[in-house]
Amino acid sequence: MKKLPVVLIIIVLAVLAFYNNSQSKKGSPDQIPKVGFSAPNFSLAALDKQTYRVAGERDKPVILNFWASWCGPCRQEAPDLKAVYEKYQDQLDFYAINMTSNDDLESAKAFVKEFSFPFPILLDEKGTVSDQYQVISIPTTYFIDKDGIIKHKIIGATDRGSFEQYVKELVR
């Protein structure tokens, strides 16, 4: 009889944990970005003077690549990102998000020019989007499907083959 209250408390806690987990899969604005969950919504201005928005369902999957001009691994993977984008550009959106709050805008522009990036370069000048996506190491890349669900996350540079494999899974 003494065990009944303990069991009831455990059941209530389990139900609350399940409820919270199911609610976060629907995507709250302060959701920690994890594979299988909704990507946080945001809008950022870009070097091309347009504003780009990532929010919920969309016509194409999207890739977000967080980078900075001073980042060696970002430099290493830049040609691969460009090549894969050029191959799949009609099937997805690709946004390279410069962590401008931790970078120099002129250096970022020089980096983009050096690698002739054909995709939009978004500027995270206040660091809010990199904070939302909990970017602790760069490069960090998120692969988000048409429903706004994060399918993959890569921390650090990756090789072209692995990157392209994630893209193929995303555009199926």
C-alpha positions as CSV (number, residue, x, y, z in Angstrom):
1,M,0.0,0.0,0.0
2,K,2.9,2.4,0.7
3,K,4.3,1.8,-2.8
4,L,1.1,3.0,-4.5
5,P,1.8,6.7,-4.1
6,V,5.3,6.2,-5.5
7,V,4.0,4.3,-8.5
8,L,1.4,7.0,-9.1
9,I,4.0,9.7,-9.0
10,I,6.2,7.7,-11.5
11,I,3.3,7.3,-13.8
12,V,2.4,11.0,-13.7
13,L,6.0,12.0,-14.4
14,A,6.2,9.5,-17.3
15,V,2.9,10.9,-18.8
16,L,4.3,14.5,-18.4
17,A,7.6,13.6,-20.0
18,F,5.7,11.9,-23.0
19,Y,3.4,14.9,-23.3
20,N,6.4,17.4,-23.3
21,N,8.2,15.3,-25.9
22,S,5.2,15.1,-28.2
23,Q,4.6,18.8,-28.0
24,S,8.2,19.7,-28.8
25,K,8.1,17.5,-31.9
26,K,5.4,19.8,-33.2
27,G,7.9,22.6,-33.0
28,S,7.9,25.4,-30.4
29,P,9.8,28.6,-31.2
30,D,12.4,27.8,-28.6
31,Q,12.9,24.2,-29.6
32,I,16.4,22.9,-29.3
33,P,17.3,21.8,-32.8
34,K,17.6,18.0,-33.0
35,V,17.2,15.4,-35.7
36,G,13.6,14.5,-35.9
37,F,12.3,17.8,-34.6
38,S,11.1,21.0,-36.2
39,A,13.7,23.4,-37.3
40,P,13.6,26.8,-35.5
41,N,12.0,29.6,-37.5
42,F,14.1,32.6,-38.5
43,S,14.5,35.4,-41.0
44,L,17.9,36.9,-42.0
45,A,19.1,39.5,-44.4
46,A,21.7,38.4,-47.0
47,L,24.6,39.8,-48.9
48,D,22.2,40.1,-52.0
49,K,20.1,42.5,-49.9
50,Q,17.2,40.0,-49.8
51,T,15.7,38.6,-46.6
52,Y,15.4,34.8,-46.4
53,R,13.1,32.9,-44.1
54,V,13.1,29.4,-42.8
55,A,9.8,28.4,-41.2
56,G,7.8,25.2,-41.3
57,E,6.7,23.6,-44.5
58,R,8.3,24.7,-47.8
59,D,8.4,23.8,-51.5
60,K,11.9,22.4,-51.3
61,P,14.2,21.0,-48.5
62,V,16.8,23.4,-47.2
63,I,20.4,23.1,-46.1
64,L,21.8,25.6,-43.5
65,N,25.6,25.8,-43.3
66,F,27.0,28.0,-40.5
67,W,30.5,29.3,-41.2
68,A,33.0,32.1,-40.7
69,S,35.8,33.4,-42.9
70,W,38.5,32.6,-40.3
71,C,37.4,28.9,-40.0
72,G,39.9,26.5,-41.6
73,P,37.5,23.6,-41.9
74,C,35.0,26.0,-43.5
75,R,37.6,26.8,-46.2
76,Q,38.3,23.1,-46.6
77,E,34.7,22.2,-47.3
78,A,33.8,25.3,-49.4
79,P,34.5,23.8,-52.8
80,D,32.5,20.7,-52.0
81,L,29.5,22.7,-50.8
82,K,29.6,24.7,-54.1
83,A,29.9,21.5,-56.2
84,V,27.0,19.7,-54.5
85,Y,24.8,22.8,-54.6
86,E,25.4,23.3,-58.3
87,K,24.4,19.7,-58.9
88,Y,21.2,19.8,-56.8
89,Q,20.3,23.5,-56.9
90,D,16.9,22.9,-58.6
91,Q,15.9,20.4,-55.9
92,L,16.8,22.3,-52.7
93,D,17.5,25.7,-51.1
94,F,20.9,26.2,-49.6
95,Y,21.7,29.0,-47.2
96,A,25.3,29.7,-46.1
97,I,24.9,31.5,-42.8
98,N,27.9,33.7,-41.9
99,M,28.3,34.1,-38.2
100,T,28.9,37.8,-38.7
101,S,28.7,38.4,-35.0
102,N,32.0,36.5,-34.7
103,D,33.4,37.5,-38.1
104,D,34.4,40.5,-40.1
105,L,31.9,41.4,-42.9
106,E,34.7,42.4,-45.3
107,S,36.5,39.1,-44.7
108,A,33.3,37.2,-45.2
109,K,32.7,39.0,-48.5
110,A,36.2,38.2,-49.6
111,F,35.7,34.5,-48.7
112,V,32.5,34.4,-50.7
113,K,34.2,36.0,-53.7
114,E,37.2,33.6,-53.5
115,F,35.0,30.5,-53.6
116,S,32.4,32.1,-56.0
117,F,29.5,30.9,-53.9
118,P,26.4,30.8,-56.0
119,F,23.9,30.4,-53.1
120,P,22.6,33.1,-50.7
121,I,24.9,34.2,-48.0
122,L,22.8,35.1,-44.9
123,L,24.3,37.4,-42.3
124,D,23.8,36.5,-38.6
125,E,24.9,39.8,-37.3
126,K,23.6,39.5,-33.8
127,G,24.3,35.8,-33.4
128,T,20.6,35.0,-32.7
129,V,20.2,32.3,-35.4
130,S,23.4,30.6,-34.5
131,D,22.3,30.7,-30.8
132,Q,18.8,29.3,-31.8
133,Y,20.6,26.4,-33.7
134,Q,23.1,26.0,-30.8
135,V,26.1,26.3,-33.1
136,I,29.1,25.6,-30.9
137,S,31.5,24.6,-33.6
138,I,31.8,25.5,-37.2
139,P,31.1,24.5,-39.8
140,T,27.8,23.1,-38.7
141,T,25.3,22.0,-41.3
142,Y,21.6,21.2,-40.9
143,F,19.6,19.3,-43.5
144,I,15.8,20.1,-43.2
145,D,13.1,18.4,-45.2
146,K,10.1,20.0,-46.9
147,D,8.0,19.6,-43.7
148,G,10.5,21.7,-41.7
149,I,11.9,18.6,-39.9
150,I,15.7,18.3,-39.2
151,K,16.9,15.2,-40.9
152,H,20.6,15.4,-40.3
153,K,23.2,17.6,-38.6
154,I,26.9,17.6,-39.3
155,I,29.3,19.3,-36.9
156,G,32.6,20.0,-38.5
157,A,33.7,19.7,-42.1
158,T,32.7,16.6,-44.1
159,D,33.8,15.1,-47.4
160,R,31.9,15.6,-50.6
161,G,30.7,12.0,-50.8
162,S,29.1,12.1,-47.3
163,F,27.6,15.6,-47.9
164,E,26.1,14.5,-51.2
165,Q,24.7,11.3,-49.6
166,Y,22.8,13.5,-47.1
167,V,21.5,15.7,-49.9
168,K,20.3,12.6,-51.9
169,E,18.3,11.4,-48.9
170,L,16.8,14.9,-48.5
171,V,15.7,15.4,-52.1
172,R,14.1,12.0,-52.6
